[in-house]
Amino acid sequence: MDDTDAARREGPDVVACERCPALTDCRSRIVNGDGPGDAPLLFVGEAPGETEDREGSPFVGRSGDVLDDALRDAGLARADVRVTNCVRCRPPDNRDPTAAELTSCRDHLDAEAAAVDPDLVVTLGKVPSEHLLDRSVAVTSEAGSVDEARLGGRARRVLVSLHPAATLYDASQREAFTAAVAEAAALAGVGDDGDDGGQSRLGDY
Ligand code: URA
């Protein structure tokens, strides 16, 4: 079966895909991105975990709670942003997605980014950061920094962040994670900044 036969889409949502045999066997469902179709911020994680696989939405487990807290601190609600993953199906035993799985799922992410056309993409953790920026990334030291990646048909600004789960294993990372989300909101001119009539600072980059 070639890729054209293996994947079906409704807008940015993938409704059928069997490109990755190990993921097709393991998943309960395909977990598509969630949030406004014109969100200014697109958060990109790695792959769904157990809770996401069960509920069908990204970042609804403990990592999602951490993300929601950081958004709230920045003056945003989950409903203000779009959240998705590099890979839409849960890997067995929560292992990292393989390079082949990231590549297979890439056009789904490209289609979503092209449809949403966010002002800023935020990569949550090492896997999405390295996948999108196509280089090695030291997320702890680079958190909050902005780079550029080709995604959804054009070059886009990408802000590197820790994965929210990192703060569950190491509470000292919480501040850096919260600061990266606040910086993303400030750069896009939304949240607390937006309430004050703030403007996107992305022209500085
Ligand atoms: N971790 C991720 O990278 N994505 C999710 O959706 C949940 C946890």
Residues whose N, C-alpha, C, O or C-beta is under 5 A from the ligand:
A	BS01	URA	G45 E46 A47 P48 G49 E52 P58 F59 S63 N85
